[in-house]
Amino acid sequence: MRKFTHIILGLLVITLLFPAAGFGWRGDRPVTPYGDFCPECSHYGACRFMMSPEDAEKALESYYGKKGLDVEIEKTQGRFIRARIVEGKEVVDEIIFDRRTGRIRSIY
């Protein structure tokens, strides 16, 4: 029982001393809110049609451009696009974009 208490206490100390606030966050707010949607599609998770990779890239650039961020497309596979969100030279988030639903998910 005592060993278990020490483990829990150790994990608590590590959590307090080394918060992971830098991952997927820029300052005090998230770069990509959990489960956000592309403004080119509805908020119900459905586009009228599956976006082409070029249209999806433009939509992501528009979405993140309003936040003062740049998008670097890493990979397009099937209906998904994997991209890095960059501020200056620093990667502040990595996302998966679903071209069919317009859903943007942080994977950082």
Secondary structure, 3 states (H helix, E strand, C coil): CHHHHHHHHHHHHHHHHCCCCCCCEECCEECCCCCEECCCCCCCCCCCCCCCHHHHHHHHHHHHHCCCCEEEEEEEECCEEEEEEEECCEEEEEEEEECCCCEEEECC
